[in-house]
Amino acid sequence: MSDIQHNTKTVAILNTQAPFSSSAGKEALDAALIFGSFEQPTSLFFIGDGVFQVIGDQNPTSIESKDYLKTFSALEFYDIDNIYICEQSLSERNLTANFHIDNVQVLSKQAFNELLHQHNVIYRF
Amino acid sequence: MAMLHIVRTSGFNNNALAQCLDTTLPHDSILLIDDGCYNLQHPLLLELLLQKTDIKCFYIGLHATARAQLKPADVFAEISLDDVNELIFTHNNSITWS
């Protein structure tokens, strides 16, 4: 039997950019789904303008932009339930906790940072 | 868990540095490479390093001198590219801000 110990690395995907002006948000979501399909423990973090990706009542088709936000609903099928949002980023932008995805956790900056630090691999988009 | 924050862009041009500083915790380190060396003069970084003495900041000398970023404040430690590997392995994880 192989002696190699398969310790699973935890992945954090840190979203820092708004949804439509760049492809960073879609690429981050794609990366999360790919990790999820390989059953890699993956968490999504939203900070700064990244929080604009999760607010509700958006209408990307009105600006002829591809509505990748709908794909967020696929996260649960890939067992990606750890979705964290920076509370300070929301309040800085005068945003309420009205999200288009379920089971998100709004965290204080300290808690957000501590959780991020506990992941083995961190990708920033 | 000590994290290494690798900063590759100028804080005068985008908010990556500000976000990086926002996510630091005690015993983390910051490494300035490429255009990140312009941050050797950035007030946000200087202020943080003076306030939080348990956070260390390194910069790649070659990249700084190439950009005429000379004689930075004493809070910065110059390293070479060879030292970067060791720096990565002495931290639990790393994140690149670019």
Chai-1 contact restraints between the chains, C-beta under 6 A:
chainA,res_idxA,chainB,res_idxB,connection_type,confidence,min_distance_angstrom,max_distance_angstrom,comment,restraint_id
A,T16,B,Q19,contact,1.0,0.0,6.0,A-B,restraint_1
A,G48,B,Q19,contact,1.0,0.0,6.0,A-B,restraint_2
A,N113,B,T23,contact,1.0,0.0,6.0,A-B,restraint_3
A,N113,B,L25,contact,1.0,0.0,6.0,A-B,restraint_4
A,H117,B,M1,contact,1.0,0.0,6.0,A-B,restraint_5
A,H117,B,M3,contact,1.0,0.0,6.0,A-B,restraint_6
A,H117,B,L25,contact,1.0,0.0,6.0,A-B,restraint_7
A,N120,B,N93,contact,1.0,0.0,6.0,A-B,restraint_8
A,I122,B,I95,contact,1.0,0.0,6.0,A-B,restraint_9
A,R124,B,I95,contact,1.0,0.0,6.0,A-B,restraint_10
